[in-house]
C-alpha cells in the first residue's frame, strides 16, 4: 500500500456555482494543495528551501485528468486522499481521491516532474532517489 496523506477541505459558499454545487476548478485547486501537503507530510522542506539547497523549484504539472462522480456543496467536509501511484525516471503519477465520508466524489490523476531553472527556463530532472524514498 503506498504512503497516503489526508488533506481536509471545508466547502465554502464561494466555492459553489449558482446551482449550489462546487465549481469544478476548485477540485483542481484542492488537489494541488493536497499535493504540497503530501510532500510536506513526507518531510520535504518548503520549495524555496529546496531551491536554495538543491536547485529544485517544485513539481509542476505535466498532465492532469479528473473524473467526477458525485457533486459536493456548501457545508460539506471533504477529504483528499493523496498517494504516488508510479515513479518514473523524470516524472511521477500522483493520485487524489476526493471523498465525503466514505463516498468517492472525484478522482484526479496528475503527472508531475521535479524541475530546476536552467538558463531561465524550467527543466525536468531525474526524480531524486532520496525524495522518492521519503515519499514511498
Steps between C-alpha positions, in 0.01 A plus 500: 500500500654835403547777750175703508431837656174666590421866427169637631291766325192678635293610201416869522208679335742673261625160377159430346338604172142635463367141507645469854757237402878535520634674190724238337832696497491504879566126501824566309594772750442263791692218333794735442493597868481129590807435285702755696356361827615152391862609455504701822353199686779284359757733657605707199589861577324792333567539128695823558736316731541217247577757231762663722664170599450276194366720222162318499229757428202268552285241326294667226226314317579332170160335458171492692189286475197537725189283523191621685253255651280699740460869584601681817334808645531774761562367849646166391823384660715331238805281538767487230689170523831534313766247403762445233390217274810480281856630489674533164844635408401868478133506597263348753126436504312638797140394566246696705169355612254760628255344744207610712496249780562172320338619176730561201410831334796562273830344399792690355810357336795734459833451330760727657873556462770632730653803328796734521565834333740470208579811296184668631273206410365210701650162416394158629766312692522133597283425802732537800544157659499635856172686443346190342606300806348758736167490314468124453 
